[in-house]
Amino acid sequence: MQQYIGRRLLLAVPTILAVIFFTFMMVRLVPGDAVDVILSEQPYATEAQKTALRKQLGLDKPIPTQFVVYLGNVLRGDLGDSPWTKRSVVSELKSRLPITLEFGILAIVVGLVMAVPIGIISALKQDTWADYTSRSFAIFAISVPYFFTATVLVIFPVGWIGWAPPLTYASWSEGPIQHLYYFFFPAALLGVSLSGGVMRMTRTMMLEVMRQDYIRTAYAKGLTERAVVYRHAVRNAMIPVITIVGLQLGVAISGTLILETIFNMPGVGRYFIDAIFKRDYPSVQGVVLVLAFVTVMVNLAVDVLYAAIDPRIRYT
């Protein structure tokens, strides 16, 4: 197992380097640069001022030289400073990443709490009203975009009943109830969106597992349905479901980017969107790098979890 994890970590290095390279190039291929945006509020800025600012930001050097300098800084743990806030990207991410991770984890937990039990019940009650209802809910969860439901939730209740979800961040120090209440609505919306695919996969795999010979043997031995389902069927059916959950991480990350802006969260997503509009190169590159690293680590954890669930799987 340790050798497998070591190989996977070594294979992650080229992936991270590729992410760094393509992000570095893409932000510079976008029309306009940081100098134009920063000086946009100074319509009478001279060419000398633009040249001085470009030199200050290191944008006067050739792009290959800029990349080598940036890569060297990344290897030292320096992701640069934002030209707007003058704060280091590392310090910004340290304060914002816990909020985004908490939001994403809560959304995934909400999605799993809904998806797995409903998927199991749907498979056990195949072709009944419970099955039809759960399948309809799964299709609804997949079809309706979370950013649409979030916008509706923020806008329409204000005019109809004079209520709106909380849009001011409440930290743990302000009280756990206020803190969790702030996260409840965005996490529920994103969790419902994530639950659709997991629900359908859980139902499909449970139907397949329940038709296996060892399940019929377990029933023939006199085991109760509860024992057969939870001790034999669910564990084997969860392996493909875990794969889907790992793939849902990308959806969760993109969901946090959008929902953090809608719900005014001081997380990485809102920071990333603001950095794109401001052509804040160091911030954009730093956020993409950190999210890529998190994605690689989660995929590795999912693969390792296979062996913990299914003793037949061994990484040697």
Secondary structure, 3 states (H helix, E strand, C coil): CHHHHHHHHHHHHHHHHHHHHHHHHHHHHCCCCHHHHHHHHCCCCCHHHHHHHHHHCCCCCCHHHHHHHHHHHHHCCCCCECCCCCCEHHHHHHHHHHHHHHHHHHHHHHHHHHHHHHHHHHHHCCCCHHHHHHHHHHHHHHHCCHHHHHHHHHHHHHHHHCCCCCCCCCCHHHCHHHHHHHHHHHHHHHHHHHHHHHHHHHHHHHHHHHCCHHHHHHHHCCCCHHHHHHHHHHHHHHHHHHHHHHHHHHHHHHHHHHHHHHCCCCCHHHHHHHHHHCCCHHHHHHHHHHHHHHHHHHHHHHHHHHHHHCCCCCCC
